[in-house]
């Protein structure tokens, strides 16, 4: 056979065999590591309110609550209703910044009374952690009943510390950065009040002191009847970058 014809026959045969051979699987692309998470994708988002209290809870509240969008992401992921409102200045020392209206926590049964409280987002975040990780479980453990209502005296008030008493220092209430908690109502009908149940060693007193101590791990400043007579009927829960517990 002519050499050129022989070569052409060999090439044709090789191509025919290649066409009949099974296709080899494509080599998979090398694995790529995911990009570093952004602030809104960080693992902390949506988890802080449902994390047990720890040594870093207060600093986490300060960090996540400092940015309104990040703070709202935490609340939204935990099904806490929070409606932002425009910043405002009511006077030289009073107003609201990075705040909104705290509505129902859809992840729990208890409702705040009065409801729809205006406050800073950081305060709303701290309160949501406190109620889920302290107030509600402590009531079940110590009092044997669920909390159905959380009573308070409000958050925003344009005033000085001690309502203008011995101090002219501006209160955190003037920036809606604190809430005055007065007591709870339980599913079994009982009411536990700071004014009535703080002293002694009753289950109600132990409950109130437990949630006060836990609040000190969440809020910047917590004041109770142990501090002075002005706080004889409430716990002052202040979500600022301070650090004082009494």
ChimeraX commands (.cxc) that place a marker at each C-alpha (Angstrom):
marker #1 position 0.00,0.00,0.00 radius 0.5
marker #1 position 1.25,3.47,-0.78 radius 0.5
marker #1 position 2.81,5.08,2.29 radius 0.5
marker #1 position 0.49,8.14,2.12 radius 0.5
marker #1 position -2.59,5.94,1.84 radius 0.5
marker #1 position -1.34,3.82,4.76 radius 0.5
marker #1 position -0.89,6.95,6.92 radius 0.5
marker #1 position -4.38,8.23,6.08 radius 0.5
marker #1 position -5.91,4.87,6.97 radius 0.5
marker #1 position -4.16,4.89,10.36 radius 0.5
marker #1 position -5.38,8.40,11.14 radius 0.5
marker #1 position -8.97,7.53,10.17 radius 0.5
marker #1 position -8.89,4.42,12.36 radius 0.5
marker #1 position -7.59,6.43,15.36 radius 0.5
marker #1 position -10.31,9.05,14.96 radius 0.5
marker #1 position -12.98,6.36,14.71 radius 0.5
marker #1 position -11.77,4.68,17.90 radius 0.5
marker #1 position -11.65,7.99,19.73 radius 0.5
marker #1 position -15.24,8.72,18.72 radius 0.5
marker #1 position -16.41,5.36,20.05 radius 0.5
marker #1 position -14.59,5.70,23.40 radius 0.5
marker #1 position -16.57,6.88,26.44 radius 0.5
marker #1 position -16.04,10.52,27.35 radius 0.5
marker #1 position -13.81,11.04,30.37 radius 0.5
marker #1 position -15.34,13.19,33.09 radius 0.5
marker #1 position -14.12,16.75,33.21 radius 0.5
marker #1 position -11.70,17.55,35.97 radius 0.5
marker #1 position -13.58,19.38,38.71 radius 0.5
marker #1 position -12.63,22.97,39.33 radius 0.5
marker #1 position -10.41,23.42,42.36 radius 0.5
marker #1 position -12.34,24.18,45.53 radius 0.5
marker #1 position -12.54,27.86,46.45 radius 0.5
marker #1 position -12.80,29.06,50.00 radius 0.5
marker #1 position -15.68,31.45,50.63 radius 0.5
marker #1 position -14.86,35.10,51.04 radius 0.5
marker #1 position -14.58,36.49,54.53 radius 0.5
marker #1 position -18.07,37.35,55.81 radius 0.5
marker #1 position -19.12,40.97,55.81 radius 0.5
marker #1 position -20.52,42.65,58.91 radius 0.5
marker #1 position -24.08,41.71,58.04 radius 0.5
marker #1 position -23.09,38.11,57.30 radius 0.5
marker #1 position -21.09,37.56,60.47 radius 0.5
marker #1 position -22.12,34.51,62.51 radius 0.5
marker #1 position -23.12,36.80,65.39 radius 0.5
marker #1 position -26.03,38.25,63.42 radius 0.5
marker #1 position -29.29,36.62,64.40 radius 0.5
marker #1 position -27.62,34.71,67.20 radius 0.5
marker #1 position -26.82,37.24,69.92 radius 0.5
marker #1 position -30.32,37.41,71.40 radius 0.5
marker #1 position -30.48,33.63,71.67 radius 0.5
marker #1 position -26.96,33.09,73.04 radius 0.5
marker #1 position -26.55,32.27,76.75 radius 0.5
marker #1 position -25.13,35.10,78.83 radius 0.5
marker #1 position -21.37,35.16,79.05 radius 0.5
marker #1 position -18.43,37.37,79.84 radius 0.5
marker #1 position -18.62,39.01,76.43 radius 0.5
marker #1 position -22.34,39.73,76.31 radius 0.5
marker #1 position -22.13,43.38,77.38 radius 0.5
marker #1 position -19.35,44.19,74.93 radius 0.5
marker #1 position -21.27,42.41,72.15 radius 0.5
marker #1 position -24.34,44.54,72.90 radius 0.5
marker #1 position -22.20,47.69,72.74 radius 0.5
marker #1 position -20.60,46.58,69.48 radius 0.5
marker #1 position -23.73,45.36,67.68 radius 0.5
marker #1 position -25.92,48.14,69.06 radius 0.5
marker #1 position -23.61,50.94,67.96 radius 0.5
marker #1 position -24.68,50.63,64.32 radius 0.5
marker #1 position -28.40,50.99,63.62 radius 0.5
marker #1 position -28.46,48.63,60.63 radius 0.5
marker #1 position -26.45,45.96,62.41 radius 0.5
marker #1 position -28.60,46.32,65.53 radius 0.5
marker #1 position -31.79,46.01,63.50 radius 0.5
marker #1 position -30.40,42.92,61.77 radius 0.5
marker #1 position -29.98,41.29,65.17 radius 0.5
marker #1 position -33.53,42.14,66.22 radius 0.5
marker #1 position -35.10,41.14,62.92 radius 0.5
marker #1 position -33.31,37.78,62.82 radius 0.5
marker #1 position -34.65,37.04,66.32 radius 0.5
marker #1 position -38.21,38.08,65.34 radius 0.5
marker #1 position -38.24,41.13,67.59 radius 0.5
marker #1 position -40.42,43.91,66.18 radius 0.5
marker #1 position -38.55,47.21,65.92 radius 0.5
marker #1 position -39.61,50.16,63.77 radius 0.5
marker #1 position -36.88,52.78,63.24 radius 0.5
marker #1 position -37.75,56.47,63.54 radius 0.5
marker #1 position -35.88,59.55,62.26 radius 0.5
marker #1 position -33.29,61.06,64.56 radius 0.5
marker #1 position -34.51,64.12,66.41 radius 0.5
marker #1 position -33.29,66.72,68.89 radius 0.5
marker #1 position -35.97,67.93,71.28 radius 0.5
marker #1 position -33.61,70.23,73.15 radius 0.5
marker #1 position -29.90,70.77,73.70 radius 0.5
marker #1 position -29.70,67.62,75.85 radius 0.5
marker #1 position -32.78,65.61,74.90 radius 0.5
marker #1 position -33.66,63.63,71.81 radius 0.5
marker #1 position -33.27,60.31,70.07 radius 0.5
marker #1 position -30.58,58.97,67.76 radius 0.5
marker #1 position -30.34,55.50,66.17 radius 0.5
marker #1 position -33.66,54.60,67.72 radius 0.5
marker #1 position -37.14,53.37,67.05 radius 0.5
marker #1 position -40.20,51.76,68.55 radius 0.5
marker #1 position -39.80,48.39,70.25 radius 0.5
marker #1 position -42.88,46.27,69.58 radius 0.5
marker #1 position -43.72,42.64,70.41 radius 0.5
marker #1 position -41.06,39.93,70.56 radius 0.5
marker #1 position -42.60,37.26,68.35 radius 0.5
marker #1 position -40.25,34.64,69.78 radius 0.5
marker #1 position -41.74,34.88,73.27 radius 0.5
marker #1 position -45.13,35.08,74.96 radius 0.5
marker #1 position -44.64,37.97,77.39 radius 0.5
marker #1 position -45.62,41.45,76.24 radius 0.5
marker #1 position -44.37,44.76,77.59 radius 0.5
marker #1 position -46.89,47.07,79.23 radius 0.5
marker #1 position -47.14,49.79,78.08 radius 0.5
marker #1 position -46.32,48.46,74.63 radius 0.5
marker #1 position -44.59,50.05,71.63 radius 0.5
marker #1 position -41.85,51.83,73.59 radius 0.5
marker #1 position -39.57,54.34,71.89 radius 0.5
marker #1 position -35.89,53.82,72.68 radius 0.5
marker #1 position -32.45,53.47,71.15 radius 0.5
marker #1 position -31.86,50.31,69.18 radius 0.5
marker #1 position -29.05,49.35,71.54 radius 0.5
marker #1 position -31.50,49.51,74.46 radius 0.5
marker #1 position -33.97,47.35,72.53 radius 0.5
marker #1 position -31.23,44.81,71.82 radius 0.5
marker #1 position -30.14,44.67,75.47 radius 0.5
marker #1 position -33.74,44.30,76.68 radius 0.5
marker #1 position -34.42,41.49,74.21 radius 0.5
marker #1 position -31.38,39.56,75.42 radius 0.5
marker #1 position -32.29,40.16,79.07 radius 0.5
marker #1 position -35.87,38.94,78.71 radius 0.5
marker #1 position -34.96,35.79,76.76 radius 0.5
marker #1 position -31.80,34.81,78.61 radius 0.5
marker #1 position -32.65,35.96,82.14 radius 0.5
marker #1 position -36.12,37.22,83.01 radius 0.5
marker #1 position -38.26,34.52,81.39 radius 0.5
marker #1 position -36.12,31.46,82.25 radius 0.5
marker #1 position -35.57,32.74,85.82 radius 0.5
marker #1 position -39.32,33.02,86.32 radius 0.5
marker #1 position -39.83,29.45,85.20 radius 0.5
marker #1 position -36.98,28.18,87.38 radius 0.5
marker #1 position -37.61,30.16,90.57 radius 0.5
marker #1 position -41.33,30.99,90.42 radius 0.5
marker #1 position -42.57,27.98,88.47 radius 0.5
marker #1 position -44.61,30.00,85.99 radius 0.5
marker #1 position -44.19,31.82,82.68 radius 0.5
marker #1 position -44.04,35.60,82.42 radius 0.5
marker #1 position -46.95,36.96,80.37 radius 0.5
marker #1 position -46.46,40.67,81.02 radius 0.5
marker #1 position -43.45,42.90,81.67 radius 0.5
marker #1 position -44.37,46.12,83.49 radius 0.5
marker #1 position -42.25,49.24,83.11 radius 0.5
marker #1 position -42.27,53.00,83.67 radius 0.5
marker #1 position -41.04,54.03,80.25 radius 0.5
marker #1 position -37.80,54.82,78.50 radius 0.5
marker #1 position -37.72,58.39,77.18 radius 0.5
marker #1 position -37.98,61.31,79.58 radius 0.5
marker #1 position -36.29,64.68,79.07 radius 0.5
marker #1 position -34.88,65.14,82.55 radius 0.5
marker #1 position -31.80,65.02,84.72 radius 0.5
marker #1 position -30.69,62.17,86.97 radius 0.5
marker #1 position -32.99,61.65,89.99 radius 0.5
marker #1 position -35.69,63.73,88.29 radius 0.5
marker #1 position -33.83,66.95,89.00 radius 0.5
marker #1 position -33.23,66.15,92.66 radius 0.5
marker #1 position -29.70,66.42,94.02 radius 0.5
marker #1 position -28.10,66.10,90.59 radius 0.5
marker #1 position -28.23,68.19,87.44 radius 0.5
marker #1 position -26.49,65.50,85.39 radius 0.5
marker #1 position -28.50,64.54,82.30 radius 0.5
marker #1 position -30.23,61.18,82.59 radius 0.5
marker #1 position -29.84,58.41,80.01 radius 0.5
marker #1 position -33.62,58.62,79.77 radius 0.5
marker #1 position -33.20,61.97,78.01 radius 0.5
marker #1 position -31.73,60.01,75.08 radius 0.5
marker #1 position -34.15,57.05,75.43 radius 0.5
marker #1 position -31.18,54.88,76.36 radius 0.5
marker #1 position -32.68,53.39,79.55 radius 0.5
marker #1 position -35.84,51.65,80.68 radius 0.5
marker #1 position -37.29,51.51,84.21 radius 0.5
marker #1 position -38.56,47.99,84.92 radius 0.5
marker #1 position -41.15,47.67,87.70 radius 0.5
marker #1 position -42.26,44.02,87.70 radius 0.5
marker #1 position -43.89,41.10,85.92 radius 0.5
marker #1 position -47.19,39.29,85.79 radius 0.5
marker #1 position -47.18,35.50,85.65 radius 0.5
marker #1 position -49.39,33.06,83.83 radius 0.5
marker #1 position -50.73,31.75,87.14 radius 0.5
marker #1 position -52.02,35.23,88.03 radius 0.5
marker #1 position -49.29,36.36,90.43 radius 0.5
marker #1 position -47.69,39.78,90.14 radius 0.5
marker #1 position -44.09,40.32,91.17 radius 0.5
marker #1 position -43.17,43.96,91.82 radius 0.5
marker #1 position -39.85,45.54,92.72 radius 0.5
marker #1 position -41.64,47.86,95.12 radius 0.5
marker #1 position -43.23,44.98,97.08 radius 0.5
marker #1 position -40.97,41.97,96.69 radius 0.5
marker #1 position -37.35,43.15,96.65 radius 0.5
marker #1 position -36.49,42.57,100.31 radius 0.5
marker #1 position -36.24,39.23,102.08 radius 0.5
marker #1 position -35.54,35.73,100.82 radius 0.5
marker #1 position -38.84,34.84,99.21 radius 0.5
marker #1 position -38.87,33.25,95.74 radius 0.5
marker #1 position -40.03,36.61,94.39 radius 0.5
marker #1 position -37.07,38.40,95.97 radius 0.5
marker #1 position -34.63,35.79,94.67 radius 0.5
marker #1 position -36.13,36.15,91.20 radius 0.5
marker #1 position -35.75,39.94,91.23 radius 0.5
marker #1 position -32.16,39.78,92.45 radius 0.5
marker #1 position -31.29,37.14,89.86 radius 0.5
marker #1 position -32.55,39.25,86.98 radius 0.5
marker #1 position -30.80,42.33,88.44 radius 0.5
marker #1 position -27.49,40.46,88.57 radius 0.5
marker #1 position -27.98,39.12,85.04 radius 0.5
marker #1 position -28.84,42.61,83.78 radius 0.5
marker #1 position -25.44,43.76,85.00 radius 0.5
marker #1 position -23.88,41.40,82.44 radius 0.5
marker #1 position -25.89,42.99,79.61 radius 0.5
marker #1 position -26.46,46.68,80.34 radius 0.5
marker #1 position -23.87,49.36,81.01 radius 0.5
marker #1 position -25.57,50.66,84.15 radius 0.5
marker #1 position -28.10,48.87,86.37 radius 0.5
marker #1 position -29.58,50.55,89.45 radius 0.5
marker #1 position -31.86,48.80,91.96 radius 0.5
marker #1 position -33.34,49.47,95.41 radius 0.5
marker #1 position -29.89,48.57,96.77 radius 0.5
marker #1 position -28.56,51.78,95.20 radius 0.5
marker #1 position -30.83,54.43,96.71 radius 0.5
marker #1 position -34.42,55.24,97.67 radius 0.5
marker #1 position -35.15,56.77,94.27 radius 0.5
marker #1 position -34.96,53.25,92.81 radius 0.5
marker #1 position -37.01,51.57,95.53 radius 0.5
marker #1 position -39.73,50.58,93.04 radius 0.5
marker #1 position -37.82,49.78,89.83 radius 0.5
marker #1 position -34.67,48.60,88.13 radius 0.5
marker #1 position -32.99,51.24,85.99 radius 0.5
marker #1 position -31.61,49.41,82.94 radius 0.5
marker #1 position -29.28,51.64,80.95 radius 0.5
marker #1 position -27.82,50.48,77.64 radius 0.5
marker #1 position -24.83,52.81,77.41 radius 0.5
marker #1 position -21.07,52.28,77.38 radius 0.5
marker #1 position -20.87,52.86,81.12 radius 0.5
marker #1 position -20.22,50.15,83.69 radius 0.5
marker #1 position -21.95,50.39,87.04 radius 0.5
marker #1 position -24.10,47.84,88.85 radius 0.5
marker #1 position -25.78,48.28,92.19 radius 0.5
marker link #1:1,2 radius 0.2
marker link #1:2,3 radius 0.2
marker link #1:3,4 radius 0.2
marker link #1:4,5 radius 0.2
marker link #1:5,6 radius 0.2
marker link #1:6,7 radius 0.2
marker link #1:7,8 radius 0.2
marker link #1:8,9 radius 0.2
marker link #1:9,10 radius 0.2
marker link #1:10,11 radius 0.2
marker link #1:11,12 radius 0.2
marker link #1:12,13 radius 0.2
marker link #1:13,14 radius 0.2
marker link #1:14,15 radius 0.2
marker link #1:15,16 radius 0.2
marker link #1:16,17 radius 0.2
marker link #1:17,18 radius 0.2
marker link #1:18,19 radius 0.2
marker link #1:19,20 radius 0.2
marker link #1:20,21 radius 0.2
marker link #1:21,22 radius 0.2
marker link #1:22,23 radius 0.2
marker link #1:23,24 radius 0.2
marker link #1:24,25 radius 0.2
marker link #1:25,26 radius 0.2
marker link #1:26,27 radius 0.2
marker link #1:27,28 radius 0.2
marker link #1:28,29 radius 0.2
marker link #1:29,30 radius 0.2
marker link #1:30,31 radius 0.2
marker link #1:31,32 radius 0.2
marker link #1:32,33 radius 0.2
marker link #1:33,34 radius 0.2
marker link #1:34,35 radius 0.2
marker link #1:35,36 radius 0.2
marker link #1:36,37 radius 0.2
marker link #1:37,38 radius 0.2
marker link #1:38,39 radius 0.2
marker link #1:39,40 radius 0.2
marker link #1:40,41 radius 0.2
marker link #1:41,42 radius 0.2
marker link #1:42,43 radius 0.2
marker link #1:43,44 radius 0.2
marker link #1:44,45 radius 0.2
marker link #1:45,46 radius 0.2
marker link #1:46,47 radius 0.2
marker link #1:47,48 radius 0.2
marker link #1:48,49 radius 0.2
marker link #1:49,50 radius 0.2
marker link #1:50,51 radius 0.2
marker link #1:51,52 radius 0.2
marker link #1:52,53 radius 0.2
marker link #1:53,54 radius 0.2
marker link #1:54,55 radius 0.2
marker link #1:55,56 radius 0.2
marker link #1:56,57 radius 0.2
marker link #1:57,58 radius 0.2
marker link #1:58,59 radius 0.2
marker link #1:59,60 radius 0.2
marker link #1:60,61 radius 0.2
marker link #1:61,62 radius 0.2
marker link #1:62,63 radius 0.2
marker link #1:63,64 radius 0.2
marker link #1:64,65 radius 0.2
marker link #1:65,66 radius 0.2
marker link #1:66,67 radius 0.2
marker link #1:67,68 radius 0.2
marker link #1:68,69 radius 0.2
marker link #1:69,70 radius 0.2
marker link #1:70,71 radius 0.2
marker link #1:71,72 radius 0.2
marker link #1:72,73 radius 0.2
marker link #1:73,74 radius 0.2
marker link #1:74,75 radius 0.2
marker link #1:75,76 radius 0.2
marker link #1:76,77 radius 0.2
marker link #1:77,78 radius 0.2
marker link #1:78,79 radius 0.2
marker link #1:79,80 radius 0.2
marker link #1:80,81 radius 0.2
marker link #1:81,82 radius 0.2
marker link #1:82,83 radius 0.2
marker link #1:83,84 radius 0.2
marker link #1:84,85 radius 0.2
marker link #1:85,86 radius 0.2
marker link #1:86,87 radius 0.2
marker link #1:87,88 radius 0.2
marker link #1:88,89 radius 0.2
marker link #1:89,90 radius 0.2
marker link #1:90,91 radius 0.2
marker link #1:91,92 radius 0.2
marker link #1:92,93 radius 0.2
marker link #1:93,94 radius 0.2
marker link #1:94,95 radius 0.2
marker link #1:95,96 radius 0.2
marker link #1:96,97 radius 0.2
marker link #1:97,98 radius 0.2
marker link #1:98,99 radius 0.2
marker link #1:99,100 radius 0.2
marker link #1:100,101 radius 0.2
marker link #1:101,102 radius 0.2
marker link #1:102,103 radius 0.2
marker link #1:103,104 radius 0.2
marker link #1:104,105 radius 0.2
marker link #1:105,106 radius 0.2
marker link #1:106,107 radius 0.2
marker link #1:107,108 radius 0.2
marker link #1:108,109 radius 0.2
marker link #1:109,110 radius 0.2
marker link #1:110,111 radius 0.2
marker link #1:111,112 radius 0.2
marker link #1:112,113 radius 0.2
marker link #1:113,114 radius 0.2
marker link #1:114,115 radius 0.2
marker link #1:115,116 radius 0.2
marker link #1:116,117 radius 0.2
marker link #1:117,118 radius 0.2
marker link #1:118,119 radius 0.2
marker link #1:119,120 radius 0.2
marker link #1:120,121 radius 0.2
marker link #1:121,122 radius 0.2
marker link #1:122,123 radius 0.2
marker link #1:123,124 radius 0.2
marker link #1:124,125 radius 0.2
marker link #1:125,126 radius 0.2
marker link #1:126,127 radius 0.2
marker link #1:127,128 radius 0.2
marker link #1:128,129 radius 0.2
marker link #1:129,130 radius 0.2
marker link #1:130,131 radius 0.2
marker link #1:131,132 radius 0.2
marker link #1:132,133 radius 0.2
marker link #1:133,134 radius 0.2
marker link #1:134,135 radius 0.2
marker link #1:135,136 radius 0.2
marker link #1:136,137 radius 0.2
marker link #1:137,138 radius 0.2
marker link #1:138,139 radius 0.2
marker link #1:139,140 radius 0.2
marker link #1:140,141 radius 0.2
marker link #1:141,142 radius 0.2
marker link #1:142,143 radius 0.2
marker link #1:143,144 radius 0.2
marker link #1:144,145 radius 0.2
marker link #1:145,146 radius 0.2
marker link #1:146,147 radius 0.2
marker link #1:147,148 radius 0.2
marker link #1:148,149 radius 0.2
marker link #1:149,150 radius 0.2
marker link #1:150,151 radius 0.2
marker link #1:151,152 radius 0.2
marker link #1:152,153 radius 0.2
marker link #1:153,154 radius 0.2
marker link #1:154,155 radius 0.2
marker link #1:155,156 radius 0.2
marker link #1:156,157 radius 0.2
marker link #1:157,158 radius 0.2
marker link #1:158,159 radius 0.2
marker link #1:159,160 radius 0.2
marker link #1:160,161 radius 0.2
marker link #1:161,162 radius 0.2
marker link #1:162,163 radius 0.2
marker link #1:163,164 radius 0.2
marker link #1:164,165 radius 0.2
marker link #1:165,166 radius 0.2
marker link #1:166,167 radius 0.2
marker link #1:167,168 radius 0.2
marker link #1:168,169 radius 0.2
marker link #1:169,170 radius 0.2
marker link #1:170,171 radius 0.2
marker link #1:171,172 radius 0.2
marker link #1:172,173 radius 0.2
marker link #1:173,174 radius 0.2
marker link #1:174,175 radius 0.2
marker link #1:175,176 radius 0.2
marker link #1:176,177 radius 0.2
marker link #1:177,178 radius 0.2
marker link #1:178,179 radius 0.2
marker link #1:179,180 radius 0.2
marker link #1:180,181 radius 0.2
marker link #1:181,182 radius 0.2
marker link #1:182,183 radius 0.2
marker link #1:183,184 radius 0.2
marker link #1:184,185 radius 0.2
marker link #1:185,186 radius 0.2
marker link #1:186,187 radius 0.2
marker link #1:187,188 radius 0.2
marker link #1:188,189 radius 0.2
marker link #1:189,190 radius 0.2
marker link #1:190,191 radius 0.2
marker link #1:191,192 radius 0.2
marker link #1:192,193 radius 0.2
marker link #1:193,194 radius 0.2
marker link #1:194,195 radius 0.2
marker link #1:195,196 radius 0.2
marker link #1:196,197 radius 0.2
marker link #1:197,198 radius 0.2
marker link #1:198,199 radius 0.2
marker link #1:199,200 radius 0.2
marker link #1:200,201 radius 0.2
marker link #1:201,202 radius 0.2
marker link #1:202,203 radius 0.2
marker link #1:203,204 radius 0.2
marker link #1:204,205 radius 0.2
marker link #1:205,206 radius 0.2
marker link #1:206,207 radius 0.2
marker link #1:207,208 radius 0.2
marker link #1:208,209 radius 0.2
marker link #1:209,210 radius 0.2
marker link #1:210,211 radius 0.2
marker link #1:211,212 radius 0.2
marker link #1:212,213 radius 0.2
marker link #1:213,214 radius 0.2
marker link #1:214,215 radius 0.2
marker link #1:215,216 radius 0.2
marker link #1:216,217 radius 0.2
marker link #1:217,218 radius 0.2
marker link #1:218,219 radius 0.2
marker link #1:219,220 radius 0.2
marker link #1:220,221 radius 0.2
marker link #1:221,222 radius 0.2
marker link #1:222,223 radius 0.2
marker link #1:223,224 radius 0.2
marker link #1:224,225 radius 0.2
marker link #1:225,226 radius 0.2
marker link #1:226,227 radius 0.2
marker link #1:227,228 radius 0.2
marker link #1:228,229 radius 0.2
marker link #1:229,230 radius 0.2
marker link #1:230,231 radius 0.2
marker link #1:231,232 radius 0.2
marker link #1:232,233 radius 0.2
marker link #1:233,234 radius 0.2
marker link #1:234,235 radius 0.2
marker link #1:235,236 radius 0.2
marker link #1:236,237 radius 0.2
marker link #1:237,238 radius 0.2
marker link #1:238,239 radius 0.2
marker link #1:239,240 radius 0.2
marker link #1:240,241 radius 0.2
marker link #1:241,242 radius 0.2
marker link #1:242,243 radius 0.2
marker link #1:243,244 radius 0.2
marker link #1:244,245 radius 0.2
marker link #1:245,246 radius 0.2
view
